[in-house]
Amino acid sequence: MSGSEDSLQATFADIEALAKKFRFRDCQHQHEPDCAVQQALTEGKLDTSGLLSYQKLQK
């Protein structure tokens, strides 16, 4: 794992923790069923802006 990947995981630890619950390994957190990230957004446990930043940095 590169330093930038380590930094990404540390910065977005909340999303990384949810990643362990993904039903699909290629989940894009958009419309996939049982997406833990979408559920956390709905429940107010995750901030939308944080997710958008995470997705942008992953690209």
C-alpha distance matrix in Angstrom:
0.0 3.8 6.7 8.2 6.2 6.8 10.2 10.9 10.5 12.6 15.1 15.6 15.6 18.8 17.6 14.4 17.1 19.2 16.6 17.2 20.7 20.4 22.9 21.4 17.7 18.5 20.3 20.9 22.7 25.9 28.5 26.9 28.8 27.7 24.8 23.9 22.9 26.3 28.1 26.6 27.7 31.2 31.5 30.6 27.7 25.3 26.1 26.3 25.3 22.0 21.2 22.3 20.1 17.0 18.0 18.7 15.4 13.6 15.8
3.8 0.0 3.8 5.4 5.2 6.4 8.7 10.0 10.8 12.5 14.4 15.6 16.2 19.6 18.5 15.9 18.9 21.0 18.6 19.7 23.2 22.7 25.4 23.6 20.0 20.2 21.8 21.8 23.7 26.7 29.6 28.3 30.6 29.7 26.5 25.6 24.1 27.4 29.4 27.7 28.4 32.0 32.5 31.2 28.4 25.7 26.0 26.0 24.5 21.5 21.0 21.6 19.0 16.4 17.5 17.5 13.9 12.8 14.7
6.7 3.8 0.0 3.8 5.4 5.0 6.1 8.6 9.9 10.5 12.1 14.2 15.0 18.6 18.0 15.8 18.7 21.1 19.3 20.6 24.1 23.9 26.9 25.5 22.1 22.2 23.3 23.0 24.4 27.4 30.5 29.6 31.8 30.6 27.3 26.0 24.2 27.5 29.4 27.3 27.8 31.5 31.8 30.2 27.4 24.7 24.7 25.1 23.2 20.1 20.3 20.9 17.9 15.7 17.5 17.2 13.4 13.3 15.5
8.2 5.4 3.8 0.0 3.8 5.4 5.0 6.1 8.6 9.8 10.4 12.1 13.8 17.0 16.0 14.3 17.7 19.6 17.8 19.7 22.8 22.3 25.4 23.8 20.5 20.2 21.0 20.2 21.5 24.3 27.6 27.1 29.5 28.6 25.1 24.0 21.9 24.9 27.1 25.0 25.2 29.0 29.5 27.8 25.3 22.3 22.0 22.0 20.0 17.1 17.2 17.5 14.4 12.4 14.1 13.5 9.7 9.9 12.0
6.2 5.2 5.4 3.8 0.0 3.8 5.4 5.0 6.2 8.6 9.9 10.6 11.7 14.8 13.4 11.3 14.6 16.5 14.3 16.1 19.3 18.8 21.8 20.3 17.0 17.0 17.9 17.6 19.0 22.1 25.1 24.2 26.4 25.4 22.0 21.0 19.2 22.4 24.4 22.6 23.2 26.8 27.4 26.0 23.4 20.5 20.8 20.8 19.5 16.3 15.8 16.6 14.1 11.3 12.8 13.2 9.7 8.7 11.5
6.8 6.4 5.0 5.4 3.8 0.0 3.8 5.5 5.2 6.2 8.6 10.0 10.2 13.8 13.4 11.0 13.7 16.3 14.8 16.0 19.4 19.6 22.9 22.0 18.9 19.4 20.0 20.0 20.9 24.2 27.1 26.0 27.9 26.4 23.1 21.5 19.9 23.4 24.9 22.7 23.7 27.3 27.3 25.8 22.9 20.4 20.9 21.6 20.3 16.9 17.0 18.3 15.6 12.9 15.1 15.8 12.3 11.8 14.9
10.2 8.7 6.1 5.0 5.4 3.8 0.0 3.8 5.4 5.1 6.0 8.5 9.7 13.2 13.1 11.6 14.5 16.8 15.9 17.7 20.8 20.9 24.4 23.5 20.7 20.8 20.9 20.2 20.7 23.8 27.1 26.5 28.5 27.0 23.5 21.8 19.7 22.9 24.6 22.1 22.5 26.3 26.3 24.4 21.7 19.0 19.0 19.7 17.9 14.6 15.3 16.4 13.3 11.2 14.0 14.1 10.6 11.3 14.3
10.9 10.0 8.6 6.1 5.0 5.5 3.8 0.0 3.8 5.5 5.2 6.1 8.2 11.1 10.1 9.1 12.5 14.2 13.0 15.5 18.2 17.9 21.4 20.4 17.7 17.5 17.4 16.5 17.0 20.0 23.3 22.9 25.0 23.7 20.1 18.7 16.3 19.4 21.4 19.1 19.4 23.1 23.5 21.8 19.2 16.2 16.2 16.5 15.0 11.7 11.9 13.0 10.2 7.7 10.3 10.9 7.7 8.0 11.4
10.5 10.8 9.9 8.6 6.2 5.2 5.4 3.8 0.0 3.8 5.6 5.3 5.5 8.8 8.3 6.2 9.2 11.5 10.6 12.4 15.4 15.7 19.3 18.8 16.2 16.8 16.5 16.5 16.6 20.0 23.0 22.0 23.7 21.9 18.6 16.7 14.9 18.4 19.9 17.5 18.5 22.1 22.1 20.7 17.8 15.3 16.1 17.0 16.2 12.5 12.5 14.5 12.4 9.3 11.9 13.5 10.7 10.2 13.9
12.6 12.5 10.5 9.8 8.6 6.2 5.1 5.5 3.8 0.0 3.8 5.5 5.2 8.9 9.8 8.4 10.5 13.3 13.2 14.7 17.6 18.5 22.2 22.1 19.7 20.4 19.9 19.7 19.3 22.7 25.7 24.9 26.4 24.3 21.0 18.7 16.8 20.3 21.4 18.5 19.5 23.1 22.6 20.8 17.7 15.6 16.2 17.8 16.6 12.9 13.9 16.0 13.5 11.2 14.4 15.6 12.8 13.1 16.8
15.1 14.4 12.1 10.4 9.9 8.6 6.0 5.2 5.6 3.8 0.0 3.8 5.8 8.4 9.2 9.3 11.6 13.7 14.0 16.2 18.5 19.1 22.8 22.6 20.5 20.6 19.6 18.7 18.1 21.1 24.4 24.2 25.9 24.1 20.6 18.3 15.9 18.9 20.3 17.3 17.6 21.3 21.1 18.8 16.2 13.5 13.5 14.9 13.3 9.7 11.3 13.1 10.3 8.8 12.4 13.2 10.8 12.0 15.5
15.6 15.6 14.2 12.1 10.6 10.0 8.5 6.1 5.3 5.5 3.8 0.0 3.8 5.4 5.5 6.2 8.7 10.1 10.6 13.2 15.2 15.6 19.3 19.2 17.5 17.7 16.3 15.5 14.6 17.8 20.9 20.6 22.1 20.3 16.8 14.6 12.1 15.3 16.6 13.8 14.3 18.0 17.9 16.0 13.3 10.5 11.0 12.3 11.5 7.7 8.5 11.0 9.1 6.8 10.3 12.1 10.4 10.9 14.5
15.6 16.2 15.0 13.8 11.7 10.2 9.7 8.2 5.5 5.2 5.8 3.8 0.0 3.8 5.5 4.9 6.0 8.6 9.6 11.2 13.4 14.7 18.5 19.0 17.3 18.3 17.0 17.1 15.9 19.4 22.1 21.2 22.2 19.9 16.7 14.0 12.4 15.9 16.5 13.6 15.0 18.5 17.7 16.3 13.0 11.2 12.7 14.6 14.5 10.7 11.2 14.3 12.8 10.3 13.4 15.6 13.8 13.6 17.4
18.8 19.6 18.6 17.0 14.8 13.8 13.2 11.1 8.8 8.9 8.4 5.4 3.8 0.0 3.8 5.5 5.2 6.5 8.8 10.6 11.8 13.3 16.9 18.0 17.1 18.0 16.0 16.0 14.1 17.4 19.8 19.1 19.8 17.2 14.2 11.1 9.5 12.8 13.0 9.9 11.6 14.8 13.9 12.6 9.3 7.8 10.0 12.2 12.9 9.5 9.7 13.3 12.8 10.6 13.3 16.0 15.1 14.9 18.5
17.6 18.5 18.0 16.0 13.4 13.4 13.1 10.1 8.3 9.8 9.2 5.5 5.5 3.8 0.0 3.8 5.4 5.0 6.2 9.1 10.2 10.6 14.3 14.8 13.8 14.4 12.3 12.2 10.6 14.1 16.6 15.9 17.0 14.9 11.5 9.1 7.0 10.6 11.7 9.3 10.6 14.0 14.0 13.2 10.3 8.0 10.0 11.0 11.9 8.6 7.5 11.0 11.0 8.2 10.2 13.4 12.8 12.0 15.5
14.4 15.9 15.8 14.3 11.3 11.0 11.6 9.1 6.2 8.4 9.3 6.2 4.9 5.5 3.8 0.0 3.8 5.4 4.9 7.0 9.4 10.1 13.9 14.2 12.5 13.7 12.6 13.2 12.5 16.2 18.5 17.2 18.2 16.1 13.0 10.7 9.6 13.4 14.3 12.4 14.1 17.3 17.2 16.6 13.6 11.7 13.7 14.6 15.3 11.8 10.6 13.7 13.2 9.8 11.7 14.7 13.3 11.9 15.5
17.1 18.9 18.7 17.7 14.6 13.7 14.5 12.5 9.2 10.5 11.6 8.7 6.0 5.2 5.4 3.8 0.0 3.8 5.3 5.7 7.7 9.8 13.4 14.7 13.7 15.6 14.1 15.3 13.9 17.6 19.4 17.8 18.0 15.2 12.7 9.7 9.7 13.4 13.3 11.2 13.9 16.6 15.8 15.7 12.3 11.4 14.3 15.9 17.1 13.7 12.8 16.3 16.1 13.0 15.0 18.1 17.0 15.6 19.2
19.2 21.0 21.1 19.6 16.5 16.3 16.8 14.2 11.5 13.3 13.7 10.1 8.6 6.5 5.0 5.4 3.8 0.0 3.8 5.3 5.4 7.0 10.6 12.1 11.9 13.5 11.4 12.7 10.8 14.4 15.9 14.2 14.4 11.6 9.0 5.9 6.2 9.9 9.8 8.4 11.1 13.6 13.3 13.7 10.8 9.9 13.0 14.1 16.0 13.1 11.4 14.9 15.6 12.7 13.9 17.4 17.1 15.5 18.7
16.6 18.6 19.3 17.8 14.3 14.8 15.9 13.0 10.6 13.2 14.0 10.6 9.6 8.8 6.2 4.9 5.3 3.8 0.0 3.8 5.3 5.3 9.0 9.6 8.5 10.3 9.0 10.7 10.0 13.8 15.3 13.3 14.0 11.9 9.1 7.5 7.7 11.2 12.1 11.4 13.5 16.1 16.4 16.9 14.2 12.7 15.2 15.6 17.1 14.3 12.0 15.0 15.5 12.1 12.6 16.2 15.6 13.3 16.4
17.2 19.7 20.6 19.7 16.1 16.0 17.7 15.5 12.4 14.7 16.2 13.2 11.2 10.6 9.1 7.0 5.7 5.3 3.8 0.0 3.8 5.7 8.7 10.1 9.3 12.1 11.3 13.8 13.2 16.8 17.8 15.2 15.2 12.6 10.8 8.9 10.4 13.8 13.7 13.3 16.1 18.2 18.0 18.9 16.0 15.2 18.2 18.9 20.6 17.6 15.6 18.7 19.1 15.7 16.3 19.8 19.0 16.6 19.7
20.7 23.2 24.1 22.8 19.3 19.4 20.8 18.2 15.4 17.6 18.5 15.2 13.4 11.8 10.2 9.4 7.7 5.4 5.3 3.8 0.0 3.8 6.4 8.9 9.6 12.2 10.6 13.3 12.0 15.2 15.6 12.8 12.1 9.1 8.0 6.2 8.9 11.6 11.0 11.3 14.4 15.8 15.7 17.3 14.8 14.5 17.7 18.3 20.6 18.1 15.8 18.9 20.1 16.9 17.2 20.9 20.7 18.4 21.2
20.4 22.7 23.9 22.3 18.8 19.6 20.9 17.9 15.7 18.5 19.1 15.6 14.7 13.3 10.6 10.1 9.8 7.0 5.3 5.7 3.8 0.0 3.8 5.4 6.4 8.7 7.0 10.0 9.3 12.4 12.6 9.7 9.7 7.6 6.0 6.1 8.2 10.4 11.0 12.0 14.2 15.8 16.5 18.0 16.1 15.1 17.8 17.6 19.9 17.7 14.8 17.4 18.9 15.8 15.3 19.0 19.2 16.5 18.9
22.9 25.4 26.9 25.4 21.8 22.9 24.4 21.4 19.3 22.2 22.8 19.3 18.5 16.9 14.3 13.9 13.4 10.6 9.0 8.7 6.4 3.8 0.0 3.8 6.7 8.9 7.7 11.2 10.8 13.1 12.3 8.7 8.0 6.6 6.8 8.2 10.8 12.1 12.4 14.3 16.4 17.3 18.3 20.4 18.8 18.1 20.8 20.2 22.7 20.9 17.8 20.1 22.0 18.9 17.9 21.6 22.1 19.2 21.0
21.4 23.6 25.5 23.8 20.3 22.0 23.5 20.4 18.8 22.1 22.6 19.2 19.0 18.0 14.8 14.2 14.7 12.1 9.6 10.1 8.9 5.4 3.8 0.0 3.8 5.4 5.2 9.0 9.9 12.0 11.6 8.1 8.9 8.9 8.2 10.3 11.9 13.1 14.4 16.2 17.7 18.9 20.5 22.1 20.6 19.3 21.4 20.4 22.5 20.8 17.4 19.2 20.9 17.9 16.3 19.7 20.2 17.0 18.4
17.7 20.0 22.1 20.5 17.0 18.9 20.7 17.7 16.2 19.7 20.5 17.5 17.3 17.1 13.8 12.5 13.7 11.9 8.5 9.3 9.6 6.4 6.7 3.8 0.0 3.8 5.6 9.0 10.7 13.4 13.9 10.9 12.4 12.2 10.6 11.9 12.8 14.7 16.4 17.5 18.9 20.8 22.1 23.3 21.4 19.7 21.6 20.6 22.2 20.1 16.8 18.5 19.6 16.2 14.8 18.0 18.0 14.5 16.0
18.5 20.2 22.2 20.2 17.0 19.4 20.8 17.5 16.8 20.4 20.6 17.7 18.3 18.0 14.4 13.7 15.6 13.5 10.3 12.1 12.2 8.7 8.9 5.4 3.8 0.0 3.8 6.3 9.1 11.1 12.0 9.7 12.2 12.9 10.9 12.9 12.9 14.3 16.7 17.8 18.5 20.5 22.4 23.3 21.9 19.7 21.0 19.4 20.7 19.1 15.6 16.5 17.9 14.9 12.7 15.7 16.2 12.7 13.5
20.3 21.8 23.3 21.0 17.9 20.0 20.9 17.4 16.5 19.9 19.6 16.3 17.0 16.0 12.3 12.6 14.1 11.4 9.0 11.3 10.6 7.0 7.7 5.2 5.6 3.8 0.0 3.8 5.5 7.8 8.8 6.6 9.3 9.9 7.4 9.7 9.5 10.5 13.0 14.4 14.9 16.7 18.8 19.7 18.6 16.5 17.9 16.2 18.0 16.7 13.0 14.3 16.2 13.5 11.4 14.8 15.8 12.9 14.0
20.9 21.8 23.0 20.2 17.6 20.0 20.2 16.5 16.5 19.7 18.7 15.5 17.1 16.0 12.2 13.2 15.3 12.7 10.7 13.8 13.3 10.0 11.2 9.0 9.0 6.3 3.8 0.0 3.8 5.5 7.9 7.4 10.8 11.8 8.8 11.0 9.5 9.9 13.2 14.3 13.8 15.9 18.4 18.8 18.1 15.5 16.1 13.8 15.3 14.5 10.7 11.2 13.5 11.4 8.6 11.8 13.5 11.1 11.7
22.7 23.7 24.4 21.5 19.0 20.9 20.7 17.0 16.6 19.3 18.1 14.6 15.9 14.1 10.6 12.5 13.9 10.8 10.0 13.2 12.0 9.3 10.8 9.9 10.7 9.1 5.5 3.8 0.0 3.8 6.4 6.5 9.2 9.6 6.2 8.1 6.2 6.1 9.6 10.7 10.1 12.0 14.6 15.2 14.7 12.3 13.2 11.1 13.4 12.7 9.0 10.3 13.1 11.2 9.3 12.8 14.7 12.9 14.2
25.9 26.7 27.4 24.3 22.1 24.2 23.8 20.0 20.0 22.7 21.1 17.8 19.4 17.4 14.1 16.2 17.6 14.4 13.8 16.8 15.2 12.4 13.1 12.0 13.4 11.1 7.8 5.5 3.8 0.0 3.8 6.0 9.1 10.7 8.2 10.8 9.0 7.3 10.8 12.6 11.1 12.3 15.5 16.2 16.6 14.3 14.6 11.9 14.2 14.5 10.9 11.2 14.6 13.5 11.1 14.0 16.6 15.1 15.5
28.5 29.6 30.5 27.6 25.1 27.1 27.1 23.3 23.0 25.7 24.4 20.9 22.1 19.8 16.6 18.5 19.4 15.9 15.3 17.8 15.6 12.6 12.3 11.6 13.9 12.0 8.8 7.9 6.4 3.8 0.0 3.8 6.4 9.0 7.9 11.2 10.6 8.3 11.0 13.7 12.7 12.8 16.0 17.5 18.1 16.5 17.2 14.8 17.5 17.9 14.4 14.9 18.3 17.2 14.8 17.7 20.2 18.4 18.9
26.9 28.3 29.6 27.1 24.2 26.0 26.5 22.9 22.0 24.9 24.2 20.6 21.2 19.1 15.9 17.2 17.8 14.2 13.3 15.2 12.8 9.7 8.7 8.1 10.9 9.7 6.6 7.4 6.5 6.0 3.8 0.0 3.8 6.5 5.9 9.7 10.2 8.8 10.9 13.7 13.7 14.0 16.7 18.5 18.5 17.1 18.6 16.6 19.4 19.0 15.4 16.5 19.5 17.7 15.5 18.8 20.7 18.4 19.2
28.8 30.6 31.8 29.5 26.4 27.9 28.5 25.0 23.7 26.4 25.9 22.1 22.2 19.8 17.0 18.2 18.0 14.4 14.0 15.2 12.1 9.7 8.0 8.9 12.4 12.2 9.3 10.8 9.2 9.1 6.4 3.8 0.0 3.8 5.6 9.1 10.7 9.2 9.9 13.3 14.0 13.5 15.7 18.2 18.2 17.6 19.6 18.2 21.4 20.9 17.5 19.2 22.1 20.2 18.5 21.9 23.7 21.4 22.5
27.7 29.7 30.6 28.6 25.4 26.4 27.0 23.7 21.9 24.3 24.1 20.3 19.9 17.2 14.9 16.1 15.2 11.6 11.9 12.6 9.1 7.6 6.6 8.9 12.2 12.9 9.9 11.8 9.6 10.7 9.0 6.5 3.8 0.0 3.8 6.1 8.9 8.1 7.6 10.8 12.5 12.1 13.5 16.2 15.7 15.6 18.1 17.5 20.7 19.8 16.7 19.1 21.7 19.5 18.5 22.2 23.5 21.3 23.1
24.8 26.5 27.3 25.1 22.0 23.1 23.5 20.1 18.6 21.0 20.6 16.8 16.7 14.2 11.5 13.0 12.7 9.0 9.1 10.8 8.0 6.0 6.8 8.2 10.6 10.9 7.4 8.8 6.2 8.2 7.9 5.9 5.6 3.8 0.0 3.8 5.4 5.4 6.3 8.7 10.1 10.8 12.4 14.4 13.6 12.7 15.1 14.3 17.3 16.2 13.0 15.4 17.9 15.7 14.8 18.5 19.7 17.7 19.6
23.9 25.6 26.0 24.0 21.0 21.5 21.8 18.7 16.7 18.7 18.3 14.6 14.0 11.1 9.1 10.7 9.7 5.9 7.5 8.9 6.2 6.1 8.2 10.3 11.9 12.9 9.7 11.0 8.1 10.8 11.2 9.7 9.1 6.1 3.8 0.0 3.8 5.5 5.0 6.1 8.6 9.8 10.4 12.2 10.6 10.3 13.2 13.4 16.3 14.7 12.2 15.3 17.3 15.0 15.0 18.7 19.5 17.8 20.3
22.9 24.1 24.2 21.9 19.2 19.9 19.7 16.3 14.9 16.8 15.9 12.1 12.4 9.5 7.0 9.6 9.7 6.2 7.7 10.4 8.9 8.2 10.8 11.9 12.8 12.9 9.5 9.5 6.2 9.0 10.6 10.2 10.7 8.9 5.4 3.8 0.0 3.8 5.3 5.0 6.2 8.6 9.8 10.5 9.2 7.6 10.0 9.8 12.6 11.1 8.4 11.5 13.6 11.7 11.8 15.4 16.4 15.2 17.7
26.3 27.4 27.5 24.9 22.4 23.4 22.9 19.4 18.4 20.3 18.9 15.3 15.9 12.8 10.6 13.4 13.4 9.9 11.2 13.8 11.6 10.4 12.1 13.1 14.7 14.3 10.5 9.9 6.1 7.3 8.3 8.8 9.2 8.1 5.4 5.5 3.8 0.0 3.8 5.4 5.0 6.2 8.6 9.8 9.9 8.7 10.4 9.5 12.9 12.5 9.7 12.1 15.0 13.8 13.3 16.6 18.4 17.4 19.2
28.1 29.4 29.4 27.1 24.4 24.9 24.6 21.4 19.9 21.4 20.3 16.6 16.5 13.0 11.7 14.3 13.3 9.8 12.1 13.7 11.0 11.0 12.4 14.4 16.4 16.7 13.0 13.2 9.6 10.8 11.0 10.9 9.9 7.6 6.3 5.0 5.3 3.8 0.0 3.8 5.4 5.1 6.2 8.6 8.5 8.9 11.5 11.6 15.2 14.5 12.4 15.2 17.8 16.5 16.6 20.0 21.4 20.4 22.6
26.6 27.7 27.3 25.0 22.6 22.7 22.1 19.1 17.5 18.5 17.3 13.8 13.6 9.9 9.3 12.4 11.2 8.4 11.4 13.3 11.3 12.0 14.3 16.2 17.5 17.8 14.4 14.3 10.7 12.6 13.7 13.7 13.3 10.8 8.7 6.1 5.0 5.4 3.8 0.0 3.8 5.4 5.1 6.1 4.9 5.3 8.5 9.7 13.0 11.9 10.6 13.8 15.9 14.6 15.5 18.8 19.8 19.3 21.9
27.7 28.4 27.8 25.2 23.2 23.7 22.5 19.4 18.5 19.5 17.6 14.3 15.0 11.6 10.6 14.1 13.9 11.1 13.5 16.1 14.4 14.2 16.4 17.7 18.9 18.5 14.9 13.8 10.1 11.1 12.7 13.7 14.0 12.5 10.1 8.6 6.2 5.0 5.4 3.8 0.0 3.8 5.5 5.1 6.0 4.9 6.4 6.6 10.3 10.2 8.9 11.6 14.1 13.7 14.3 17.1 18.8 18.7 20.9
31.2 32.0 31.5 29.0 26.8 27.3 26.3 23.1 22.1 23.1 21.3 18.0 18.5 14.8 14.0 17.3 16.6 13.6 16.1 18.2 15.8 15.8 17.3 18.9 20.8 20.5 16.7 15.9 12.0 12.3 12.8 14.0 13.5 12.1 10.8 9.8 8.6 6.2 5.1 5.4 3.8 0.0 3.8 5.5 7.7 8.2 9.6 9.7 13.4 13.9 12.6 14.8 17.7 17.4 17.6 20.5 22.4 22.1 24.1
31.5 32.5 31.8 29.5 27.4 27.3 26.3 23.5 22.1 22.6 21.1 17.9 17.7 13.9 14.0 17.2 15.8 13.3 16.4 18.0 15.7 16.5 18.3 20.5 22.1 22.4 18.8 18.4 14.6 15.5 16.0 16.7 15.7 13.5 12.4 10.4 9.8 8.6 6.2 5.1 5.5 3.8 0.0 3.8 5.5 7.8 10.0 11.4 14.9 14.8 14.1 16.9 19.2 18.7 19.6 22.5 23.9 23.8 26.1
30.6 31.2 30.2 27.8 26.0 25.8 24.4 21.8 20.7 20.8 18.8 16.0 16.3 12.6 13.2 16.6 15.7 13.7 16.9 18.9 17.3 18.0 20.4 22.1 23.3 23.3 19.7 18.8 15.2 16.2 17.5 18.5 18.2 16.2 14.4 12.2 10.5 9.8 8.6 6.1 5.1 5.5 3.8 0.0 3.8 5.5 7.0 9.1 12.1 12.1 12.3 15.0 16.9 16.9 18.3 20.8 22.1 22.5 24.9
27.7 28.4 27.4 25.3 23.4 22.9 21.7 19.2 17.8 17.7 16.2 13.3 13.0 9.3 10.3 13.6 12.3 10.8 14.2 16.0 14.8 16.1 18.8 20.6 21.4 21.9 18.6 18.1 14.7 16.6 18.1 18.5 18.2 15.7 13.6 10.6 9.2 9.9 8.5 4.9 6.0 7.7 5.5 3.8 0.0 3.8 6.9 9.7 12.3 11.2 11.5 14.8 16.1 15.4 17.3 20.0 20.7 20.9 23.8
25.3 25.7 24.7 22.3 20.5 20.4 19.0 16.2 15.3 15.6 13.5 10.5 11.2 7.8 8.0 11.7 11.4 9.9 12.7 15.2 14.5 15.1 18.1 19.3 19.7 19.7 16.5 15.5 12.3 14.3 16.5 17.1 17.6 15.6 12.7 10.3 7.6 8.7 8.9 5.3 4.9 8.2 7.8 5.5 3.8 0.0 3.8 6.5 8.8 7.5 7.7 11.0 12.3 11.8 13.6 16.2 17.0 17.4 20.2
26.1 26.0 24.7 22.0 20.8 20.9 19.0 16.2 16.1 16.2 13.5 11.0 12.7 10.0 10.0 13.7 14.3 13.0 15.2 18.2 17.7 17.8 20.8 21.4 21.6 21.0 17.9 16.1 13.2 14.6 17.2 18.6 19.6 18.1 15.1 13.2 10.0 10.4 11.5 8.5 6.4 9.6 10.0 7.0 6.9 3.8 0.0 3.8 5.5 5.3 6.6 8.9 10.2 10.9 12.7 14.6 15.8 16.9 19.3
26.3 26.0 25.1 22.0 20.8 21.6 19.7 16.5 17.0 17.8 14.9 12.3 14.6 12.2 11.0 14.6 15.9 14.1 15.6 18.9 18.3 17.6 20.2 20.4 20.6 19.4 16.2 13.8 11.1 11.9 14.8 16.6 18.2 17.5 14.3 13.4 9.8 9.5 11.6 9.7 6.6 9.7 11.4 9.1 9.7 6.5 3.8 0.0 3.8 5.4 5.2 6.3 8.7 9.9 10.7 12.4 14.4 15.4 17.2
25.3 24.5 23.2 20.0 19.5 20.3 17.9 15.0 16.2 16.6 13.3 11.5 14.5 12.9 11.9 15.3 17.1 16.0 17.1 20.6 20.6 19.9 22.7 22.5 22.2 20.7 18.0 15.3 13.4 14.2 17.5 19.4 21.4 20.7 17.3 16.3 12.6 12.9 15.2 13.0 10.3 13.4 14.9 12.1 12.3 8.8 5.5 3.8 0.0 3.8 5.4 5.1 6.2 8.6 9.9 10.5 12.3 14.2 15.8
22.0 21.5 20.1 17.1 16.3 16.9 14.6 11.7 12.5 12.9 9.7 7.7 10.7 9.5 8.6 11.8 13.7 13.1 14.3 17.6 18.1 17.7 20.9 20.8 20.1 19.1 16.7 14.5 12.7 14.5 17.9 19.0 20.9 19.8 16.2 14.7 11.1 12.5 14.5 11.9 10.2 13.9 14.8 12.1 11.2 7.5 5.3 5.4 3.8 0.0 3.8 5.5 5.1 6.1 8.7 9.9 10.6 12.3 14.7
21.2 21.0 20.3 17.2 15.8 17.0 15.3 11.9 12.5 13.9 11.3 8.5 11.2 9.7 7.5 10.6 12.8 11.4 12.0 15.6 15.8 14.8 17.8 17.4 16.8 15.6 13.0 10.7 9.0 10.9 14.4 15.4 17.5 16.7 13.0 12.2 8.4 9.7 12.4 10.6 8.9 12.6 14.1 12.3 11.5 7.7 6.6 5.2 5.4 3.8 0.0 3.8 5.4 5.0 6.1 8.5 9.9 10.5 12.7
22.3 21.6 20.9 17.5 16.6 18.3 16.4 13.0 14.5 16.0 13.1 11.0 14.3 13.3 11.0 13.7 16.3 14.9 15.0 18.7 18.9 17.4 20.1 19.2 18.5 16.5 14.3 11.2 10.3 11.2 14.9 16.5 19.2 19.1 15.4 15.3 11.5 12.1 15.2 13.8 11.6 14.8 16.9 15.0 14.8 11.0 8.9 6.3 5.1 5.5 3.8 0.0 3.8 5.4 5.2 6.1 8.7 9.9 11.1
20.1 19.0 17.9 14.4 14.1 15.6 13.3 10.2 12.4 13.5 10.3 9.1 12.8 12.8 11.0 13.2 16.1 15.6 15.5 19.1 20.1 18.9 22.0 20.9 19.6 17.9 16.2 13.5 13.1 14.6 18.3 19.5 22.1 21.7 17.9 17.3 13.6 15.0 17.8 15.9 14.1 17.7 19.2 16.9 16.1 12.3 10.2 8.7 6.2 5.1 5.4 3.8 0.0 3.8 5.5 5.1 6.2 8.6 10.3
17.0 16.4 15.7 12.4 11.3 12.9 11.2 7.7 9.3 11.2 8.8 6.8 10.3 10.6 8.2 9.8 13.0 12.7 12.1 15.7 16.9 15.8 18.9 17.9 16.2 14.9 13.5 11.4 11.2 13.5 17.2 17.7 20.2 19.5 15.7 15.0 11.7 13.8 16.5 14.6 13.7 17.4 18.7 16.9 15.4 11.8 10.9 9.9 8.6 6.1 5.0 5.4 3.8 0.0 3.8 5.5 5.3 6.2 8.9
18.0 17.5 17.5 14.1 12.8 15.1 14.0 10.3 11.9 14.4 12.4 10.3 13.4 13.3 10.2 11.7 15.0 13.9 12.6 16.3 17.2 15.3 17.9 16.3 14.8 12.7 11.4 8.6 9.3 11.1 14.8 15.5 18.5 18.5 14.8 15.0 11.8 13.3 16.6 15.5 14.3 17.6 19.6 18.3 17.3 13.6 12.7 10.7 9.9 8.7 6.1 5.2 5.5 3.8 0.0 3.8 5.5 5.1 6.7
18.7 17.5 17.2 13.5 13.2 15.8 14.1 10.9 13.5 15.6 13.2 12.1 15.6 16.0 13.4 14.7 18.1 17.4 16.2 19.8 20.9 19.0 21.6 19.7 18.0 15.7 14.8 11.8 12.8 14.0 17.7 18.8 21.9 22.2 18.5 18.7 15.4 16.6 20.0 18.8 17.1 20.5 22.5 20.8 20.0 16.2 14.6 12.4 10.5 9.9 8.5 6.1 5.1 5.5 3.8 0.0 3.8 5.5 5.6
15.4 13.9 13.4 9.7 9.7 12.3 10.6 7.7 10.7 12.8 10.8 10.4 13.8 15.1 12.8 13.3 17.0 17.1 15.6 19.0 20.7 19.2 22.1 20.2 18.0 16.2 15.8 13.5 14.7 16.6 20.2 20.7 23.7 23.5 19.7 19.5 16.4 18.4 21.4 19.8 18.8 22.4 23.9 22.1 20.7 17.0 15.8 14.4 12.3 10.6 9.9 8.7 6.2 5.3 5.5 3.8 0.0 3.8 5.4
13.6 12.8 13.3 9.9 8.7 11.8 11.3 8.0 10.2 13.1 12.0 10.9 13.6 14.9 12.0 11.9 15.6 15.5 13.3 16.6 18.4 16.5 19.2 17.0 14.5 12.7 12.9 11.1 12.9 15.1 18.4 18.4 21.4 21.3 17.7 17.8 15.2 17.4 20.4 19.3 18.7 22.1 23.8 22.5 20.9 17.4 16.9 15.4 14.2 12.3 10.5 9.9 8.6 6.2 5.1 5.5 3.8 0.0 3.8
15.8 14.7 15.5 12.0 11.5 14.9 14.3 11.4 13.9 16.8 15.5 14.5 17.4 18.5 15.5 15.5 19.2 18.7 16.4 19.7 21.2 18.9 21.0 18.4 16.0 13.5 14.0 11.7 14.2 15.5 18.9 19.2 22.5 23.1 19.6 20.3 17.7 19.2 22.6 21.9 20.9 24.1 26.1 24.9 23.8 20.2 19.3 17.2 15.8 14.7 12.7 11.1 10.3 8.9 6.7 5.6 5.4 3.8 0.0
